[in-house]
Amino acid sequence: MAAAAELLRAGLATGAFTGLPPEGPEDEEFDAPEGRLLLRQHLVRERDRTLRRKKIDAVLQAGGSLACEVCTFDFAERYGERGEGYIECHHVVPLHVAGEGRTGLADLALICANCHRMIHRRAPWPTPQELREGLLS
């Protein structure tokens, strides 16, 4: 990879690089090796798995539904029995920012998978409220 990057830099510097070949129909049949087993070690922030359940229970006990706090998508409404009780739970203040400490139910938002991915797509991460406001504008 480093050698390829060096060739690109040299070609750009001398003007010999004219660009990549155009993508053709053969790209439609492109394949790549996948599925190898890899061992990875990394640090992760500890999460209390019971918080999600407690947040869901609190919303339901207050008479709410498990609709996304950003876009109002409701898994049960869309998927019926398969979607009953499902929603993702998001830390409004990311744990890497909050650091080690205590998390309350008010620190969590229930959001659908699409909105969750949009929040985490790139930094800076918007809060659910900011993402919702972006949808409304």
C-alpha positions in Angstrom: 0.0 0.0 0.0 2.8 2.4 0.9 4.6 1.6 -2.4 1.4 2.3 -4.4 0.9 5.6 -2.5 4.5 6.5 -3.4 4.0 5.7 -7.1 0.8 7.9 -7.0 2.7 10.8 -5.4 5.6 10.5 -7.9 3.2 10.4 -10.8 1.3 13.5 -9.5 4.6 15.4 -8.9 5.9 14.7 -12.4 2.6 14.9 -14.3 2.8 11.3 -15.4 -0.3 10.3 -13.4 -3.3 10.8 -15.6 -5.9 9.3 -13.3 -7.4 5.9 -12.6 -8.8 3.8 -15.4 -12.5 4.3 -15.9 -14.8 1.9 -14.1 -16.3 -0.5 -16.6 -18.9 -3.3 -16.7 -16.3 -5.7 -15.1 -16.8 -3.8 -11.8 -20.4 -5.2 -11.7 -18.8 -8.7 -11.3 -16.2 -7.5 -8.7 -15.6 -9.8 -5.8 -13.3 -9.7 -2.9 -12.1 -12.3 -0.3 -14.0 -12.0 3.0 -14.8 -14.1 6.0 -11.4 -14.7 7.5 -11.3 -14.9 11.3 -9.3 -12.1 12.8 -8.4 -11.6 16.5 -8.6 -8.0 17.6 -7.9 -6.4 20.9 -9.2 -3.0 21.8 -10.6 -1.0 24.7 -14.3 -0.4 25.0 -16.3 1.7 27.4 -18.3 -0.4 29.8 -22.1 -0.2 29.4 -24.8 -1.4 31.8 -27.1 -3.5 29.7 -30.0 -3.0 32.1 -30.2 0.7 31.3 -31.9 0.1 27.9 -34.6 -2.0 29.5 -35.2 0.5 32.3 -35.4 3.3 29.8 -38.0 1.4 27.7 -40.0 0.5 30.7 -40.0 4.1 32.0 -41.3 5.4 28.6 -44.0 2.7 28.5 -45.1 3.3 32.1 -45.4 7.0 31.4 -47.8 6.2 28.6 -45.4 6.7 25.7 -44.6 4.5 22.8 -41.3 3.1 21.5 -41.2 5.6 18.6 -37.9 7.1 17.6 -37.3 10.4 19.4 -35.8 11.9 16.2 -38.1 10.8 13.3 -41.0 9.0 15.2 -40.5 5.7 13.4 -42.2 2.9 15.4 -40.9 -0.6 14.8 -44.1 -2.3 16.1 -46.2 -0.1 13.9 -44.2 -1.0 10.8 -43.2 -4.6 11.6 -46.0 -5.8 13.8 -45.1 -8.5 16.4 -41.5 -8.7 15.1 -41.0 -5.0 16.0 -42.7 -5.1 19.4 -40.5 -3.8 22.1 -37.6 -3.0 19.8 -35.8 0.3 19.7 -32.2 1.3 20.0 -30.9 3.2 23.0 -28.4 6.1 22.5 -26.2 8.0 25.0 -27.1 11.7 24.4 -23.6 12.6 25.7 -21.2 10.1 24.2 -19.4 8.0 26.8 -16.0 9.0 25.3 -16.9 12.6 26.2 -18.7 11.9 29.5 -16.0 9.5 30.7 -16.4 7.2 33.6 -19.4 8.0 35.8 -23.1 7.3 36.3 -25.7 7.3 33.6 -29.4 8.1 34.3 -32.4 7.4 32.2 -32.5 11.1 31.2 -29.0 10.7 29.6 -30.5 8.2 27.1 -32.6 8.6 24.0 -34.6 5.9 22.2 -34.0 6.1 18.5 -34.4 4.0 15.4 -31.5 2.3 13.7 -31.4 4.8 10.8 -31.2 7.8 13.0 -28.7 6.1 15.3 -26.4 5.5 12.2 -26.9 9.1 11.1 -25.8 10.4 14.5 -22.7 8.2 14.5 -21.9 8.7 10.8 -19.3 11.4 11.4 -18.1 13.8 14.0 -19.2 16.0 15.4 -22.1 13.9 16.5 -25.4 15.8 16.7 -27.6 15.2 19.6 -31.0 13.5 18.8 -32.6 17.0 19.3 -30.1 18.5 16.8 -30.8 15.7 14.2 -34.5 16.2 14.7 -34.2 19.9 14.1 -32.2 19.2 10.9 -35.1 17.0 9.7 -37.6 19.7 10.3 -35.7 22.5 8.6 
